[in-house]
Amino acid sequence: MALSVDLKAKPFNLSDESIKWVEETLASMSLNDKLGQLFCPSAMGELGPVLDELDRIGMKPGAILFRKSPAAVIRDKVNTVQNHFDIPLLIAADLDRGAANLIEEGTSNGHHMQIAATGDPEIAYRAGLLCAKECMATGTNWDFGPVTDIDFNPYSPIVNVRSFGDNPEKVSEFTSRYAQGLKDGGMLGCAKHWPGDGRDFRDQHFVASVNDLSVEDWDATYGKVYGRLIEEGIPTVMTAHIMQPAYSRYYNPDIQDDEILPGSLNYDLHNKLLRGKLGFNGLIVTDASSMVGFTERMPREKAVPLSIANGADMFLFNRDLEEDFDFMKKGYEEGVITPERLDEAITRILGMKAAAGLPEKKAAGTLVPPESALDIFKDPAGKAQSKEIADKGITLVRNKQGLLPFGPEIKNIYMIVVGDDKPGYHNKDFGYHKIFKAALEKRGYNVIQYDDANPDVPFSLGKSKISDLRKKVDVICYFANVQTSGGDSAARVSWPGVRNTIPNLIADIPTMMVSIDNPYLLTDAPGFKTYVNAYTSENLVVETLVEKLCGESEFKGISPVDAEKGRFTAVN
């Protein structure tokens, strides 16, 4: 049969022999086999129950995603699932901070914004390369990254430090190099989140959000970022639950507002913009279908097959696996998904597997590397890279009172913790202020921590005379770990203790803030003359931060965003 997908062109670049495998495999598949390939479910816990359910409902998925476990456990899961099915699977992972997102022993690259703060795109390349090598050692072959979003809006709770910054040119350069690192490490990359996040202050987990740029401005920003990645052969794109009204109206001048669909369901954004204007020939996977943004516009029964009918090739995650599979079947039976569209999607899925060399690896028994491949996690180069990124990324945004590094006059530090009290969306750990405090005390500083339960112990900032406080406190340090949790739709400063800790002594006692995650806290607290961004809430980053505060190493980072977002602050 003649295929509608050009498998010889990028990003597939398949040989005649590989194309023959795609054609023969497609021809041998039943309808159920094809429909199953459209799905990428997740296996959060034990794999056995997931495989039992897949067998029971007769689904043979095209991909599967695992969550964080020890390297040996991930390897065993990959081995089990690859042996369970005849057609090899794409093994996916969300690796925004590197292999550490999936593998307990894996290297953390820090958030994309921390990498960008180093100012060196080649560090992005090395970060992508090591991420790929470590994941490939477990048989994981598909990264849902790099994040391609531009962080225009400081109140975007979902983009923030996951982005390489707010400058389209720099985002383009860093995403390009990171993607090349993944490719050179043997891993499939995925540009996300089409048609571009970072404009809205809302999160597609909770609402179908909006990219509000004009056609011209989108072309000059997101269009250039995606265009470069496509030109360089990015193999996959993740389509998100984000509307782009300007382009929807461009392609359909009479469209009504309530007819505009998010990217994951939008025919025009897939076929006319991404595939047509930008020339993308690879695989399109939806973002997680459990998000509100996916089914806010229509019933799930309609949305599930429509996502494929309108241009996505693979369907990510499920609300209920069996029900979603039934929705997809019904959509095919009712003609929502045509046989031609189904075969086109399956061709791209199989073509991507062929591009990753999966058929040959399955034949040779090498889909999962030998156990010895896990020795990569013993290599000290991973920790050295993490340290380098932290060292070069931490940024002294303001030092207008010459407070940093601490001089010999600084002995007593009054620490007020902002946030750092719950798991975040970006990182499930918290309590980093304890590491910060211990590291300072190890160096001989007396750290007095504000306690909301005992605000007057050993003394009260709010009730003491300024003249008395100056004898007891050399610097007031606000330690901030402000990040969204899974249920939040905003990341803003919330001062502990109501008015006990607001920075009203900022002009009377040397006062500073360090933020180990959200880089935009100056928008809520513009009066700080001393302010540091560290971009990633991790132990190594906090320890490296303390080294810099104490003058043991220099601040080297260059902010990849306007931390004040152009707001008037009048800080001298």
PENOR-V611485 format. One record per pair of residues at least 4 apart in sequence whose ideal C-beta (glycine too) atoms are under 6 Angstrom apart, sorted by the first residue. I is the first residue (numbers start at 1). J is the second residue. Records with the same first field share a line. If there is no record, write none. Layout:
I = J / J
This chain:
3 = 347
4 = 344
5 = 347 / 348
6 = 281
7 = 12 / 14 / 19 / 351
9 = 281
10 = 233
11 = 233 / 235 / 282
12 = 351 / 355
14 = 18 / 19 / 354
18 = 354
21 = 25 / 354 / 359
22 = 350 / 351 / 354
25 = 350
26 = 346
29 = 33 / 34
32 = 58
33 = 60
34 = 342 / 346
35 = 328 / 329
36 = 59 / 60 / 61
37 = 62 / 346 / 349
38 = 308 / 314 / 315
39 = 61 / 315
40 = 63 / 314 / 316
41 = 61 / 64 / 318 / 321
42 = 65 / 317
43 = 47 / 50 / 64 / 66
44 = 67
47 = 77 / 80
51 = 84
53 = 321
54 = 59
57 = 322 / 325
59 = 325
60 = 85
62 = 349
63 = 89 / 90 / 92
64 = 81 / 89
65 = 92
66 = 74 / 77
68 = 102
69 = 73 / 74
70 = 104
71 = 103 / 105 / 138 / 374 / 377
74 = 103 / 138
75 = 138
78 = 91 / 138 / 139 / 368
79 = 368
82 = 88 / 367
88 = 353 / 358 / 362 / 367
90 = 142
91 = 139 / 140 / 141
92 = 142
93 = 102 / 140
94 = 101 / 144
95 = 101 / 131 / 143 / 145
96 = 145 / 162
97 = 101 / 108 / 109 / 111
98 = 107 / 108 / 109 / 131
99 = 103 / 106 / 107 / 131 / 134 / 135
100 = 106 / 108
105 = 377
106 = 134
107 = 130 / 382 / 386
108 = 386 / 538
109 = 127 / 389
110 = 114 / 389 / 536
111 = 161 / 535 / 536
112 = 147 / 162 / 163 / 164
113 = 161 / 535 / 560
114 = 393 / 535 / 536
115 = 123 / 124 / 127 / 389
116 = 164 / 165 / 174 / 560
117 = 393 / 395 / 557 / 560
118 = 123 / 392 / 393
119 = 558
121 = 173 / 174 / 177
124 = 174 / 177 / 178
125 = 177 / 180 / 181
128 = 178 / 181 / 182
129 = 181 / 184 / 185
132 = 136 / 182 / 185 / 186 / 187
133 = 185
134 = 376
135 = 140
136 = 186 / 187
137 = 369 / 373 / 374 / 376
139 = 367 / 368
141 = 187 / 356
142 = 188
143 = 182 / 187 / 189
144 = 190
146 = 175 / 178 / 179
147 = 162 / 163
148 = 175 / 191 / 225
149 = 159 / 163 / 197 / 198
150 = 168 / 171 / 198 / 221
151 = 159 / 163 / 166 / 198 / 561
152 = 166 / 198 / 199
153 = 199 / 201
154 = 520 / 523 / 565
155 = 201
156 = 198 / 201
157 = 203 / 484 / 489 / 490 / 491
158 = 203
159 = 163 / 197 / 198
161 = 535
164 = 171 / 174
165 = 170 / 171 / 560 / 561
166 = 561
168 = 221
171 = 175 / 225
172 = 224 / 225 / 228
176 = 228
179 = 189 / 234
182 = 187 / 189
188 = 235 / 356
189 = 234
190 = 236 / 238
191 = 229 / 234 / 237
192 = 238
193 = 197 / 238 / 240
194 = 237 / 239 / 240 / 263
195 = 211 / 242 / 244 / 263 / 269
196 = 211 / 222
197 = 242
199 = 211 / 212
200 = 209 / 210
202 = 207 / 209
203 = 489
204 = 209 / 240 / 241 / 242 / 291 / 293
205 = 291
206 = 292 / 489
207 = 292 / 293
208 = 241 / 243 / 262 / 293 / 296
209 = 242
210 = 243
211 = 242 / 244
213 = 217 / 218
214 = 246
215 = 246 / 247 / 250
218 = 222 / 223
219 = 223
223 = 227
226 = 278
227 = 278
229 = 234
230 = 234 / 278 / 280
235 = 282
236 = 282 / 283
237 = 284
238 = 285 / 287
239 = 263 / 264 / 284 / 286 / 312
240 = 263 / 287
241 = 262 / 264 / 291 / 293 / 294
242 = 262 / 263
243 = 260 / 262
245 = 260
247 = 273
248 = 255 / 260
249 = 255
251 = 268 / 272
255 = 259
261 = 265 / 266 / 297
262 = 293
263 = 269
264 = 286 / 294 / 307
265 = 306 / 307 / 310
267 = 271 / 310 / 311
268 = 272
269 = 273
270 = 274 / 311
271 = 275 / 311
272 = 276
273 = 277
274 = 278 / 280
275 = 280
283 = 313 / 348 / 352
284 = 312 / 313
285 = 314 / 316
286 = 307 / 312 / 315 / 316
288 = 316 / 317
289 = 294 / 316 / 317
290 = 317 / 319
292 = 296
295 = 300 / 303
298 = 302 / 303
301 = 327
302 = 306
304 = 324 / 327 / 328
305 = 309 / 328 / 331 / 336 / 337
306 = 310
307 = 312
308 = 312 / 337 / 345
309 = 336 / 337 / 341
313 = 345 / 348 / 349
318 = 324
331 = 336 / 337
332 = 337
337 = 341 / 342
347 = 351
353 = 358
354 = 359
357 = 361
361 = 366 / 367
362 = 367
369 = 373
380 = 384
386 = 540
387 = 391
389 = 393
390 = 540 / 541 / 544
391 = 544
392 = 556
393 = 557
394 = 534 / 545 / 548 / 557
395 = 533 / 557 / 559
396 = 532 / 555
397 = 531 / 533 / 559 / 563
398 = 529 / 530 / 531
399 = 404 / 530
400 = 529
401 = 529 / 530
403 = 510 / 512 / 530
405 = 551
406 = 410 / 550
410 = 474 / 475
411 = 474
412 = 446 / 473 / 474
413 = 445 / 447 / 475 / 477
414 = 448 / 473 / 476
415 = 447 / 449 / 477 / 479
416 = 450 / 478 / 501
417 = 433 / 479
418 = 478 / 480
419 = 480 / 481 / 482
420 = 430 / 432 / 433 / 481
422 = 430 / 485
423 = 428 / 430
424 = 483 / 485
425 = 484 / 486
426 = 483
427 = 537
432 = 481 / 537 / 542
433 = 437 / 479
435 = 539 / 542
436 = 479 / 542
437 = 447
439 = 543 / 546
440 = 445 / 447
441 = 447
443 = 550
450 = 501
452 = 496 / 497
455 = 460 / 497 / 500
456 = 460
459 = 464
460 = 464
462 = 500
464 = 468 / 469
466 = 508
469 = 473
473 = 509
475 = 510
476 = 509 / 511
477 = 512
478 = 513
479 = 514
480 = 513 / 515 / 521
481 = 516 / 517 / 537
482 = 491 / 518
483 = 491 / 517
484 = 488 / 491
491 = 518
492 = 524
493 = 521 / 524 / 525
495 = 501 / 502
496 = 501
497 = 501
503 = 511
505 = 509
506 = 511 / 527
512 = 530
513 = 528 / 531
514 = 532
515 = 521 / 533
516 = 534 / 537
517 = 537
519 = 533 / 561 / 563
521 = 525
522 = 526 / 531 / 563 / 564
523 = 565
526 = 569
529 = 571
534 = 541 / 545
536 = 541
547 = 552 / 553
548 = 553 / 555
559 = 563
564 = 569
